[in-house]
Each structure stands twice: as structure tokens, then as C-alpha cells.
Amino acid sequence: MKTERITIGDASKHVGETVQVPGWLYNLRKSGKIVFPLLRDGTGLMQCVAVKSALPEAVFDTIKDLTQESSVVFTGKIRADQRAPGGYEMDVENVDVMQHIPESDPYPITPKDHGIDFLMDHRHLWLRSQRQHAILGVRHEVIRAVRDYFDSHGFTLVDTPIFTPAACEGTTTLFEVNYFEDEKAYLAQSGQLYNEATAMAFGKVYCFGPTFRAEKSKTRRHLTEFWMVEPEMAYATLEDVKRVGEEMIVFVVNRVLENRRAELKALERDVSKLEAIQTPFPRMSYDDAVKLLQSKGSEIQWGGDFGGTDETLLSQEHNRPLMVDGYPSAVKAFYMQPEPSRPEVALCVDILAPEGYGEIIGGGQRIHDYDLLLRRIEEHKLPKQAFDWYLDLRRFGTVPHGGFGMGIERCVAWICGLEHIRETIAFPRMLYRLHP
């Protein structure tokens, strides 16, 4: 009878059975006449035990001489052992080597310390490490939770274009590309404008995809290509936007705590800080935030946008995300609805993560008045023709509406407790990094 092939993640279902487990050699420990290969397969780690007296000499010698990241299929009996990684071990009966990496050309990432540039140059291999595996596991959970939240709250996923004819938030940070017949196009900074159109068709929508910012920034919070989820809601006010953002963040954090404790432990994340993320979030006006920052020594003046240091100072006051609303209209995008009684202030909100991770959500209420939107487009010196379709949304059935955007990478960096955003995506794109 053919031996069943399983994954390490399913080992608990096969205790006492002889099975095959394909994978890669993560580490090898030797103790006299016993060898302990540590196998990884993408679903977990499992220690295997090869005893010389129980194996043909050739099989034992093959196992003993295995090198890091050689690809192998181990055959053996599964048994429970609470001391082992994952709680299960295999007593090896045989091995089939798919590829033996020669010692003359070894796997480049060894257990010793390597510099970050070396690791980023070998990112395609660095992803195999336990830490990177844990981070991307949390990322997967965050993305799945975001989708589950919106799918279970009446939102429809509608994909928006990556090629766009005009800017969403100005042209200074756009990647320009040549389209057909010498027409210029740009890589999308946001799906929001198109989301506004689909919201008028479906009521509540979201898009989820890659976005691009040609911002020459080298901070630990910025990538040139990142993934963003953007909900948009018809018949919605700023308060609706705040509520949905707050609910979604709590939903995502709770899902990670529920399903990814092992990954958080591998990252040495203090989960008590995540367990504190509950509603309601503290709220503060931009006016009060400026006063608080000035009292802390910041040189910020009313009318200026907050920098990373300002956001960190504000978030240090709280153990959960902070909502800051009422930013000056001048520092926000052309489509932001002004406060009726105070037009120099926009009906917008930024949600700042605790522990110094900065803005993870930015959004607000959109202008729904045709004349005001047209005036804003002209004030920002944007080409009206490119926005004719966007203005149509205000000509035919306009309603108050709003939404927000959340960058997945910033959210993952915060939840994982990472120092830099570059580890939150498999292949980061930054100002000076396009490879691998």
C-alpha cells in the first residue's frame, strides 16, 4: 500500500501512522549515533529523529550529510512530543533526497547574523526564515480578516483600474507610463474616485489592490508599491466612516489574536498591547492635537500637516488607535467635504496606530456638491476634462458619501511590532530597491 503524503500542519491527525512528509532541511543537529533533522514545509516545523541502529547504513549516512535547505521527503512514524516544535516528531524510516545542496556552493543565508542589505538582496531566500514566514502569515490573516469584515457587512468588492488618466491626490507622486498612441497614463495612487462611482451603483463597496506612490521617501513607513483596502459608502457621513474604520481594525486585530498566536510568539510580540485594542477609540480634533504637540515641544503650527514624529507623540498618549479629525482643508485632497460652519476645516479623519506606528487609516466625507467640486478641481489646477466623469456623479443622483483607505503593510507592521515596513511584503519596492 502506498504511504500517504501529509503536511507538517496535519501531523496531529496521523499520530502512530507511517507517512511521508516533503519539505526542506531547516537545520540539522547531531548527537553521536542519533541525528535530528529539522524539517520545514511551509505549514510548520517538525523535528525528525534518525537513529543509526534502526536504519540501513546508507540511509543514515545520507541524512547525516544533509545540508541546509536541501529538498527531501522523509518517511517515518508520527508521534506526539510536547517538547518538539509543533508538538510532534517523526521517527525516520527512510529519506528521498530531491536535491542535495553541495557544501562547495552552500545556501547563502546561514544561522549567523547577516546585514539587512545582504538579506534584502537575498529576499527570495530570506522568505524561508521562521521570522519572515511568521510575518507573512500574519499578513495573510490581516487580508483575510479585512475581506471577511466587509463581505459580512454588506459591502461589494469592485475592482478599480491600475492605469488611470488622472491623479487622485496631485501629480507630484505619480508614476507616469506611456499608454497607446502617445497618451499618458499613471499607476493608481488609489481606487477611491472609481469607488465613488461604484458606491452610487451598489451602496457600499470596497476595492483591494496594489497602489503606487512615486514619493522619494526613505522612512521606515513608506513603500513605493503597497496594498490598500478602500471602502466607500453612499449616504454616509464622517461619523459613519469613523465607525466602520474602528470596527474593522478591532475585527482584524481580534482575528490575528485568534488564529496567529504562534506567529506573534515567534516575533516576540507583546500580545497584551494587541489585546487592549477595543472600542471605543479615543478621539481628538486637529485643533487640540496641535496644542498638545506644541506643549510637547513640537514646532507644528495650525495649518501644517503632521509628520511622523508628530503622529508618534500623539499616539503615545493612548494604548489603542487615536482618531484625529478636522484637519485644515488646505492639507487635504481636493475632494474632501469642508465643514459647513467652518470651511477651512475638512470633514476628514486619520486613525493613528499606538506605539509610534503612525497613520494606518485616512479618510473622510467627499464633496457631493457639483459647483464646489468643480471649483476645487480648478483651484488645484487639475484638468477638468479628466474629471468630467467624476463630476457626473454630482450631476446625477448626488448624495453625501464617504470612505477611507488602509495600507495593509502599515497595519501588518504595527500588529507584528516591526521596526521597518520592508518586511511586511514578500518583495518590497522602495526608493533604492527594485530587485529581486
SULQUI-V87773 format. One record per helix or strand of 2 or more residues. SS is the DSSP state (helix for helix, strand for strand). FROM is the first residue (numbers start at 1). LEN is the number of residues. Records with the same first field share a line. If there is no record, write none. Layout:
SS = FROM-LEN ; FROM-LEN
//
This chain:
strand = 5-2 ; 18-14 ; 34-7 ; 45-7 ; 71-10 ; 88-12 ; 156-2 ; 163-2 ; 176-3 ; 184-4 ; 204-9 ; 225-10 ; 282-4 ; 322-4 ; 338-2 ; 342-5 ; 348-6 ; 358-9 ; 401-7
helix = 8-7 ; 52-3 ; 57-8 ; 85-3 ; 103-3 ; 116-6 ; 123-4 ; 130-22 ; 180-3 ; 192-11 ; 238-22 ; 261-6 ; 271-5 ; 286-10 ; 308-8 ; 329-3 ; 370-10 ; 384-12 ; 408-9 ; 421-4
//
